[in-house]
Amino acid sequence: MQSDYLEYDAIGLAELVKRGDVSARELLDTAIARAEAANPAINAIVLKDYDAARRRASAIEAGGNGADTLADGPLAGVPLLVKDLGAAVAGLRMTFGSRHYRHYVPTADAPVVERLRAAGLNIFGKTSASELGQMPYTEPELFGPCRNPWNLDHTPGGSSGGAAAAVAAGIVPLAHASDGGGSIRIPASCCGLFGLKPSRSRQVPSNLAPAPGALGVDLAVSRSVRDSALMLDLIAGDPALAPGAPGTFLAAARDPAPFAKPLNIALITDPLFAFELSPEVRAAVDDAAALVTSLGHRVEPVSLPVDFAAAREAFLMLWSVVAEQMVLNADTITGTPPRRQDFEIATWAMAHIGRKLGERELPAALDLQERITAQLAGLMTRYDVILCATLAAAPVKIGELKPSQTERMQMRAVTAMPMEALMRKLLTEASNKAFAWAGCTELFNLTGQPAMTVPLAWSARGLPIGVQFAAREGHDALLLRLAAQLEAARPWFGRRPPLLQAR
């Protein structure tokens, strides 16, 4: 199976199992072998659960039933990795990328994991994420940096960087991921993958306390559009519909035929929360505009009616309150009081900003979120889709966005002496550094719109550059239909990073 494993997406592998061409155990053994070969280089998998996964895979062949076997679902027997953040897997450690949580073991599956298991997916490990998902790169101090298979000196993005690196490295055809500010789209863009952030209304319940602003949603990063579409059916679709039946997301992704009428697409060349787009990214966006035009759609340059400076601040206030919940109130989850040495200084500082500023400014941030959502909804009465950048530049190098020694000293100072002026200065400087590269995705978390990154371009140095498309809230199927058209027009499934070509 090793030789042709990469020729199949998850749906293709499941079909092989159903036909008896390959066993679930053979698939798992291949995935484990690929993980053992690639992970020392990319550091994507931070927890292995191989033995339990082998038992589940073997039970399929024996026709076994029970809690520790695989369901007879549409992806039965396909190996899966789950992000080590938020999606609790009963009996498996969930660290959130943090020293504080390194011994935390949930006793129940999160609803999203229950649905993945019901589909027959075989969870055999967990992937690295930035601490508490705070950063758009994946370099947690607990595990060390995760690396991009396209170039090991560069980031795979974050916070679902481990998921994207594992898929790009050919360990699995898709992996669970989540997105609260771009954490599906950023790593998918960095690793040459497809990544859909579903509509806010598609989010499933969580074992964790609700986060203000409801920014986050779960889905996956994948090599094919149809895999992400089926995952959306499994997680948030109509359970009464069979996989691929009319009305499902998978049916939309299987339909690359021309639309009944052209889509009206708003071309956004503003950098959104970022400050400017690199020439390579701007060229990728322009090229995508030409591509969708060639597919028969209408593209019109538009400026978004949004005060981006105010939107950035609102997003950060919401994010700081989430940090406060997960850091300063961590004992409500683990039973252990939080200590400074158990969190990275940037996360610890953000939590204190949440306590000092975020809680007080939360009502205003939520109000602005509502107004921005209404502004974008108004724009979307005239356009079907927004086309814009996913990232402001190609993947940055490992360590490039980490806090400098001076910034770390400032962070320690504001937690020791929480002066409001100093906190605001630090928040602005630190966030500007991250937004300068990863400031094109957060807007659609604020509005709840579905947004996807499509791997349509590569830099001069051979690094992937994704292009982002967003639609009206609830119009995920339309995005998937467009993605299917793009995938047919400019296939990317066969493109493989140097890490794979060398093996």
For each residue, the residues with C-beta under 8 A, 3 or more apart:
1: 4 5 22 26 27 29 30
2: 5 30 33 34
3:
4: 1 7 8
5: 1 2 8 13 27 30 31 34 170
6: 170 496 500
7: 4 12
8: 4 5 12 13 16 173
9: 12 13 173 174 222 223 224 226 227 493
10: 13 14 75 78 172 173 174 222 224 227 230
11: 14 15 74 75 224 226 227 230
12: 7 8 9 15 16 173
13: 5 8 9 10 16 17 22 27 77 78 173
14: 10 11 17 18 74 75 76 77 78 120
15: 11 12 18 19
16: 8 12 13 19 21 22 27
17: 13 14 20 21 22 23 24 27 60 76 77 78
18: 14 15 76
19: 15 16
20: 17
21: 16 17
22: 1 13 16 17 26 27
23: 17 26 27 57 60 61 77
24: 17 27 28 56 57 58 60 61 70 76 77 122
25: 28 29 54 57 58 60 61
26: 1 22 23 29 30
27: 1 5 13 16 17 22 23 24 30 31 57 77 78 79
28: 24 25 31 32 53 54 57 77 79 122 124
29: 1 25 26 32 33 54
30: 1 2 5 26 27 33 34
31: 5 27 28 34 35 79 124 171 172
32: 28 29 35 36 50 53 79 124
33: 2 29 30 36 37
34: 2 5 30 31 37 38 169 170 171
35: 31 32 38 39 45 48 125 166 171
36: 32 33 39
37: 33 34 40 503
38: 34 35 41 42 44 149 166 169 170 171 499 503
39: 35 36 42 43 44 45 171
40: 37 43
41: 38 147 149 152 499
42: 38 39 146 147 148 149 152 156 165 166 169 499
43: 39 40 46 128 143 144 145 146 147 162 165
44: 38 39 81 127 128 146 156 161 162 163 165 166 169 171
45: 35 39 48 81 125 126 127 128 162 166 171
46: 43 84 95 125 126 127 128 143 162
47: 84 92 93 125 126
48: 35 45 124 125
49: 52 53 92 123 124 125 126
50: 32 53 54 124 125
51: 54 55
52: 49 55 56 68 124
53: 28 32 49 50 56 57 79 122 123 124 125
54: 25 28 29 50 51 57 58
55: 51 52 58 59 68
56: 24 52 53 59 60 68 69 70 122
57: 23 24 25 27 28 53 54 60 61 70 77 122
58: 24 25 54 55 61 62
59: 55 56 62 63 64 65 66 68 69 70
60: 17 23 24 25 56 57 63 64 69 70 76 77
61: 23 24 25 57 58
62: 58 59
63: 59 60
64: 59 60 69
65: 59 69
66: 59 69
67:
68: 52 55 56 59
69: 56 59 60 64 65 66
70: 24 56 57 59 60 73 76 77 117 120 121 122
71: 76 117 118 119 120
72: 76 120
73: 70 76 118 119 120 121 234
74: 11 14 119 120 230 234 243
75: 10 11 14 78 119 120 121 230 234
76: 14 17 18 24 60 70 71 72 73 119 120
77: 13 14 17 23 24 27 28 57 60 70 120 122
78: 10 13 14 17 27 75 120 121 122 173
79: 27 28 31 32 53 121 122 124 172
80: 116 121 122 123 124 172 174 175 176
81: 44 45 123 124 125 126 127 162 163 166 171 172 175 176
82: 87 89 113 116 123 125 126 127 175 176
83: 86 87 126 127 129 160 162 163 175 176 177 178
84: 46 47 94 95 96 97 126 127 128 129 162
85: 94 96 97 129 132 133 159 178
86: 83 96 110 133 178 206 208 216 218
87: 82 83 110 112 113 176 178 218
88: 94 106 108 109 110 113 207
89: 82 92 94 106 109 110 113 123 126
90: 106 107 108 109 113
91: 105 106 107
92: 47 49 89 105 106 126
93: 47 102 103 104 105 126
94: 84 85 88 89 101 104 105 106 126
95: 46 84 98 101 102 104 142
96: 84 85 86 101 104 129 131 132 133 326
97: 84 85 128 129 130 131 132 133 138 140 142 143 159
98: 95 101 102 131 132 140 142 342 343 344 347
99: 102 141 142 341 342 343
100: 327 330 334 336 338 339 342 343
101: 94 95 96 98 104 330 333 334
102: 93 95 98 99 142
103: 93 334
104: 93 94 95 96 101 333 334
105: 91 92 93 94
106: 88 89 90 91 92 94 109 110 207
107: 90 91
108: 88 90 207
109: 88 89 90 106 113 114 117
110: 86 87 88 89 106 113 114 206 207
111: 114 115 204 205 206 207
112: 87 115 116 176 204 206 218 235
113: 82 87 88 89 90 109 110 116 117 123
114: 109 110 111 117 118
115: 111 112 118 119 204 234 235
116: 80 82 112 113 119 121 123 176 234 235
117: 70 71 109 113 114 120 121 123
118: 71 73 114 115 234
119: 71 73 74 75 76 115 116 234
120: 14 70 71 72 73 74 75 76 77 78 117
121: 70 73 75 78 79 80 116 117
122: 24 28 53 56 57 70 77 78 79 80
123: 49 53 80 81 82 89 113 116 117
124: 28 31 32 48 49 50 52 53 79 80 81
125: 35 45 46 47 48 49 50 53 81 82
126: 45 46 47 49 81 82 83 84 89 92 93 94 162
127: 44 45 46 81 82 83 84 160 161 162 163 165 166 175 176
128: 43 44 45 46 84 97 138 140 143 146 161 162
129: 83 84 85 96 97 133 138 140 158 159 160 161 162 183
130: 97 133 134 135 136 137 138 139 140 158 159 161
131: 96 97 98 134 135 140 141 142 343 344 347
132: 85 96 97 98 322 323 326 327 347
133: 85 86 96 97 129 130 158 159 178 180 183
134: 130 131 159 319 323 346 347 350
135: 130 131 138 139 158 159 346 401 434
136: 130 157 158 159 181 182 183 186 401 434 437 438
137: 130 155 157 158 161 396 398 401
138: 97 128 129 130 135 145 146 155 156 157 158 159 160 161 162 165 187
139: 130 135 144 145 146 155 158 398 399 402
140: 97 98 128 129 130 131 143 144 344
141: 99 131 144 344
142: 95 97 98 99 102 131
143: 43 46 97 128 140 146
144: 43 139 140 141
145: 43 138 139 155 398 399
146: 42 43 44 128 138 139 143 155 156 161 162 165
147: 41 42 43 152 153 154 155 156 165 398
148: 42 151 152 154 155 156 157 165 168 190 191 395 463 497
149: 38 41 42 152 156 165 168 169 191 497 498 499 500
150: 154 168 190 191 192 395 462 463 464 497 498 499
151: 148 154 395 461 462 463 497 498
152: 41 42 147 148 149 499
153: 147 397 398
154: 147 148 150 151 190 395 396 397 398 463
155: 137 138 139 145 146 147 148 158 161 190 395 396 397 398 400 401
156: 42 44 138 146 147 148 149 161 162 164 165 168 187 190 191 395
157: 136 137 138 148 160 161 164 186 187 188 189 190 191 391 395 438
158: 129 130 133 135 136 137 138 139 155 161 183 186 187
159: 85 97 129 130 133 134 135 136 138 178 180 183 187
160: 83 127 129 138 157 163 164 175 177 178 179 183 184 186 187 221
161: 44 127 128 129 130 137 138 146 155 156 157 158 164 165 187 190
162: 43 44 45 46 81 83 84 126 127 128 129 138 146 156 165 166
163: 44 81 83 127 160 166 167 175 176 177 187 220 221
164: 156 157 160 161 167 168 175 177 187 188 190 191 193 195 221
165: 42 43 44 127 138 146 147 148 149 156 161 162 168 169 187 191
166: 35 38 42 44 45 81 127 162 163 169 171 172 175
167: 163 164 170 171 172 173 174 175 191 193 221 222 223
168: 148 149 150 156 164 165 191 192 193 497 499
169: 34 38 42 44 149 165 166 497 499 500
170: 5 6 34 38 167 496 500
171: 31 34 35 38 39 44 45 81 166 167
172: 10 31 79 80 81 166 167 175
173: 8 9 10 12 13 78 167 222 223 224 227
174: 9 10 80 167 220 221 222 223 224 227 228 231
175: 80 81 82 83 127 160 163 164 166 167 172 220 221 222
176: 80 81 82 83 87 112 116 127 163 218 219 220
177: 83 160 163 164 183 184 187 188 195 218 219 220 221
178: 83 85 86 87 133 159 160 183 184 216 217 218 219
179: 160 182 183 184 185 195 197 216 217 218 219 441 445
180: 133 159 183 211 215 216 217 319 322 445
181: 136 215 315 319 441 442 445
182: 136 179 185 186 197 390 438 440 441 442 445
183: 129 133 136 158 159 160 177 178 179 180 186 187 216
184: 160 177 178 179 187 188 195 196 197 219 220 221 453
185: 179 182 188 189 195 197 390 441 451 452 453 466 468
186: 136 157 158 160 182 183 189 190 390 391 438 441 453
187: 138 156 157 158 159 160 161 163 164 165 177 183 184 190 191 193 195 221
188: 157 164 177 184 185 191 193 194 195 221 390 453 455 466
189: 157 185 186 195 390 391 453 455 464 465 466 468
190: 148 150 154 155 156 157 161 164 186 187 391 395 463 464 466
191: 148 149 150 156 157 164 165 167 168 187 188 221 464 497
192: 150 168 455 458 464 466 492 495 497
193: 164 167 168 187 188 221 222 223 455 464
194: 188 221 222 223 224 225 227 228 452 453 454 455 483 487 492
195: 164 177 179 184 185 187 188 189 220 221 222 228 452 453 466
196: 184 219 228 232 450 451 452 476 479 480 483
197: 179 182 184 185 217 219 441 444 445 450 451 452
198: 202 203 217 219 232 236 450 476
199: 202 217 448 449 450 473 474 475 476
200: 203 214 217 448 473
201: 448 473 474
202: 198 199 217 232 235 236 450 476
203: 198 200 214 216 217 218 236
204: 111 112 115 218 235 236
205: 111
206: 86 110 111 112 210
207: 88 106 108 110 111
208: 86 211 333
209: 325 332
210: 206 214
211: 180 208 214 215 216 318 321 322 325
212: 318 321 322 362 365 366
213: 318 365 366 369 445 446
214: 200 203 210 211 448
215: 180 181 211 315 318 319 322 445 446
216: 86 178 179 180 183 203 211 445
217: 178 179 180 197 198 199 200 202 203
218: 86 87 112 176 177 178 179 203 204 235
219: 176 177 178 179 184 196 197 198 228 231 232 235
220: 163 174 175 176 177 184 195 227 228 231
221: 160 163 164 167 174 175 177 184 187 188 191 193 194 195 228
222: 9 10 167 173 174 175 193 194 195 225 227 228 231
223: 9 167 173 174 193 194 227 492 493
224: 9 10 11 173 174 194 227 228 487 493
225: 194 222 228 229 253 480 483 484 487
226: 9 11 229 230 250 253 254 484
227: 9 10 11 173 174 194 220 222 223 224 230 231
228: 174 194 195 196 219 220 221 222 224 225 231 232 253 480
229: 225 226 232 233 248 249 250 252 253 254 480
230: 10 11 74 75 226 227 233 234 243 244 249 250 253
231: 174 219 220 222 227 228 234 235
232: 196 198 202 219 228 229 235 236 237 249 476 480
233: 229 230 236 237 238 241 243 248 249 250
234: 73 74 75 115 116 118 119 230 231 237
235: 112 115 116 202 204 218 219 231 232
236: 198 202 203 204 232 233
237: 232 233 234 241 248 249
238: 233 241 247 248
239:
240:
241: 233 237 238 245 247 248
242: 245 248
243: 74 230 233 248 250
244: 230 248 250 251 254
245: 241 242 248 251
246: 251
247: 238 241 251
248: 229 233 237 238 241 242 243 244 245 251 252
249: 229 230 232 233 237 252 253 476 477 480
250: 226 229 230 233 243 244 253 254
251: 244 245 246 247 248 254 255
252: 229 248 249 255 477 478 480 481 484
253: 225 226 228 229 230 249 250 480 481 483 484
254: 226 229 244 250 251 484
255: 251 252 481 484
256: 481 484 485 487 488
257:
258: 295 296 485
259: 262 263 296 297 481
260:
261:
262: 259 296 297 298
263: 259 292 297 298 384 385 478 482
264: 297 298 300 382 383 384 385
265: 289 292 297 298 299 300 383 384 385 386 387
266: 300 301 302 379 382 383 385 386 387
267: 285 289 299 300 301 302 387 388
268: 272 302 303 304 386 387 388
269: 277 282 285 301 388
270: 303 304 308 388
271: 274 275 276 277 389 392 439 440
272: 268 304 308 388 389 439 440 442 443
273: 308 311 312 315 435 439 440 442 443
274: 271 277 389 392 435 436 437 438 439 440
275: 271 392 432 435 436 439
276: 271 392
277: 269 271 274 281 282 285 389 392 393
278: 281 282 392 393 394
279: 282 283
280: 283 284 393 394 457 459 460 465
281: 277 278 284 285 389 391 392 393 394 465
282: 269 277 278 279 285 286 389
283: 279 280 286 287 457
284: 280 281 287 288 389 456 457 465 467
285: 267 269 277 281 282 288 289 387 388 389 467
286: 282 283 289 290
287: 283 284 290 291 456 457
288: 284 285 291 292 387 454 456 457 467
289: 265 267 285 286 292 293 299 387
290: 286 287 293 294
291: 287 288 294 295 456 486 489 490
292: 263 265 288 289 295 297 299 387 482 486
293: 289 290 296 297 298 299
294: 290 291 489
295: 258 291 292 485 486 489
296: 258 259 262 293
297: 259 262 263 264 265 292 293 385
298: 262 263 264 265 293
299: 265 267 289 292 293 387
300: 264 265 266 267 383
301: 266 267 269
302: 266 267 268 379 383
303: 268 270
304: 268 270 272 375 376 379 443
305: 375 378 379
306: 311 372 375 376 443
307: 310 311
308: 270 272 273 311 312
309: 312 313
310: 307 313 314 368
311: 273 306 307 308 314 315 368 372 442 443 446
312: 273 308 309 315 316 431 435 439 442
313: 309 310 316 317 365
314: 310 311 317 318 364 365 368 369 372 446
315: 181 215 273 311 312 318 319 365 442 445 446
316: 312 313 319 320 427 431
317: 313 314 320 321 357 358 361 362 364 365
318: 211 212 213 215 314 315 321 322 358 362 365 366 369
319: 134 180 181 215 315 316 322 323 350
320: 316 317 323 324 350 351 353 354 357 358 427
321: 211 212 317 318 324 325 354 358 359 362
322: 132 180 211 212 215 318 319 325 326 354
323: 132 134 319 320 326 327 347 350 351 353 354
324: 320 321 327 328 329 351 352 354 355 358 359
325: 209 211 321 322 328 329 354
326: 96 132 322 323 329 330 333 351
327: 100 132 323 324 330 338 343 347 348 350 351
328: 324 325 338 351 352 354 355
329: 324 325 326 332 338
330: 100 101 326 327 333 334 336 337 338
331: 334 335 336 337 338
332: 209 329
333: 101 104 208 326 330
334: 100 101 103 104 330 331
335: 331
336: 100 330 331
337: 330 331
338: 100 327 328 329 330 331 342 343
339: 100 342 343
340: 343 348 415
341: 99
342: 98 99 100 338 339
343: 98 99 100 131 327 338 339 340 347 348 351
344: 98 131 140 141 347 348
345: 348 349 403 408 411 412 415
346: 134 135 349 350 403 408 411 430
347: 98 131 132 134 323 327 343 344 350 351
348: 327 340 343 344 345 351 352 411 415
349: 345 346 352 353 411 412 414 415 426
350: 134 319 320 323 327 346 347 353 354
351: 320 323 324 326 327 328 343 347 348 354 355
352: 324 328 348 349 355 356 414 415 418 423
353: 320 323 349 350 356 357 358 414 423 426 427
354: 320 321 322 323 324 325 328 350 351 357 358 359
355: 324 328 351 352 358 359 418
356: 352 353 360 418 420 423
357: 317 320 353 354 360 361 420 423 424 427
358: 317 318 320 321 324 353 354 355 361 362 365
359: 321 324 354 355 362
360: 356 357
361: 317 357 358 364 365
362: 212 317 318 321 358 359 365 366
363: 366 367
364: 314 317 361 367 368
365: 212 213 313 314 315 317 318 358 361 362 368 369
366: 212 213 318 362 363 369 370
367: 363 364 370 371
368: 310 311 314 364 365 371 372
369: 213 314 318 365 366 372 373 446 447
370: 366 367 373 374
371: 367 368 374 375
372: 306 311 314 368 369 375 376 443 446 447
373: 369 370 376 377 446 447 448
374: 370 371 377 378
375: 304 305 306 371 372 378 379
376: 304 306 372 373 379 380 443 447 449
377: 373 374 380 381 447 472 473
378: 305 374 375 381
379: 266 302 304 305 375 376 382 383 386
380: 376 377 383 384 386 449 471 472
381: 377 378
382: 264 266 379
383: 264 265 266 300 302 379 380 386
384: 263 264 265 380 471 472 475 478
385: 263 264 265 266 297 469 470 471 478 479 482
386: 265 266 268 379 380 383 468 469 470 471
387: 265 266 267 268 285 288 289 292 299 467 468 469
388: 267 268 269 270 272 285 440 467 468 470
389: 271 272 274 277 281 282 284 285 392 440 467 468
390: 182 185 186 188 189 440 441 453 465 466 467 468
391: 157 186 189 190 281 394 395 437 438 440 441 465 466
392: 271 274 275 276 277 278 281 389 436 437 438 439 440
393: 277 278 280 281 396 437
394: 278 280 281 391 459 461 463 464 465
395: 148 150 151 154 155 156 157 190 391 463 464
396: 137 154 155 393 400 401 437
397: 153 154 155 400
398: 137 139 145 147 153 154 155
399: 139 145 402
400: 155 396 397
401: 135 136 137 155 396 433 434 437
402: 139 399
403: 345 346 407 408 411 430
404: 407 408
405: 408 409
406: 409 410
407: 403 404 410 411 426 429 430
408: 345 346 403 404 405 411 412
409: 405 406 412 413
410: 406 407 413 414 422 426
411: 345 346 348 349 403 407 408 414 415 426 430
412: 345 349 408 409 415 416
413: 409 410 416 417 422
414: 349 352 353 410 411 417 418 419 422 423 426
415: 340 345 348 349 352 411 412 418
416: 412 413
417: 413 414 422
418: 352 355 356 414 415 423
419: 414 422 423
420: 356 357 423 424
421: 424 425
422: 410 413 414 417 419 425 426
423: 352 353 356 357 414 418 419 420 426 427
424: 357 420 421 427 428
425: 421 422 428 429
426: 349 353 407 410 411 414 422 423 429 430
427: 316 320 353 357 423 424 430 431
428: 424 425 431 432
429: 407 425 426 432 433
430: 346 403 407 411 426 427 433 434
431: 312 316 427 428 434 435
432: 275 428 429 435 436
433: 401 429 430 436
434: 135 136 401 430 431 437 438 439
435: 273 274 275 312 431 432 438 439
436: 274 275 392 432 433 439
437: 136 274 391 392 393 396 401 434
438: 136 157 182 186 274 391 392 434 435 441
439: 271 272 273 274 275 312 392 434 435 436 442
440: 182 271 272 273 274 388 389 390 391 392 443 468
441: 179 181 182 185 186 197 390 391 438 444 445 451 468
442: 181 182 272 273 311 312 315 439 445 446
443: 272 273 304 306 311 372 376 440 446 447
444: 197 441 447 448 449 450 451 470
445: 179 180 181 182 197 213 215 216 315 441 442 448
446: 213 215 311 314 315 369 372 373 442 443
447: 369 372 373 376 377 443 444 473
448: 199 200 201 214 373 444 445 473
449: 199 376 380 444 470 471 472 473
450: 196 197 198 199 202 444 470 471 473 474 475 476 479
451: 185 196 197 441 444 468 469 470 471 479
452: 185 194 195 196 197 468 469 470 479 480 483
453: 184 185 186 188 189 194 195 390 466 467 468
454: 194 288 466 467 468 469 483 486 487
455: 188 189 192 193 194 464 465 466 492 495
456: 284 287 288 291 465 466 467 486 490 492
457: 280 283 284 287 288 464 465 466 467
458: 192 462 463 464 465 495
459: 280 394 462 463 464 465
460: 280
461: 151 394
462: 150 151 458 459 498
463: 148 150 151 154 190 394 395 458 459
464: 150 189 190 191 192 193 394 395 455 457 458 459
465: 189 280 281 284 390 391 394 455 456 457 458 459
466: 185 188 189 190 192 195 390 391 453 454 455 456 457
467: 284 285 288 387 388 389 390 453 454 456 457
468: 185 189 386 387 388 389 390 440 441 451 452 453 454
469: 385 386 387 451 452 454 479 482 483
470: 385 386 388 444 449 450 451 452 479
471: 380 384 385 386 449 450 451 475 476 478 479
472: 377 380 384 449 475 478
473: 199 200 201 377 447 448 449 450
474: 199 201 450
475: 199 384 450 471 472 478 479
476: 196 198 199 202 232 249 450 471 479 480
477: 249 252 480 481
478: 252 263 384 385 471 472 475 481 482
479: 196 385 450 451 452 469 470 471 475 476 482 483
480: 196 225 228 229 232 249 252 253 452 476 477 483 484
481: 252 253 255 256 259 477 478 484 485
482: 263 292 385 469 478 479 485 486
483: 194 196 225 253 452 454 469 479 480 486 487
484: 225 226 252 253 254 255 256 480 481 487 488
485: 256 258 295 481 482 488 489
486: 291 292 295 454 456 482 483 489 490
487: 194 224 225 256 454 483 484 490 491 492 493
488: 256 484 485 491
489: 291 294 295 485 486
490: 291 456 486 487
491: 487 488 494
492: 192 194 223 455 456 487 495
493: 9 223 224 487
494: 491
495: 192 455 458 492
496: 6 170 500 501
497: 148 149 150 151 168 169 191 192 500 501
498: 149 150 151 462 501 502
499: 38 41 42 149 150 152 168 169 502 503
500: 6 149 169 170 496 497 503
501: 496 497 498
502: 498 499
503: 37 38 499 500
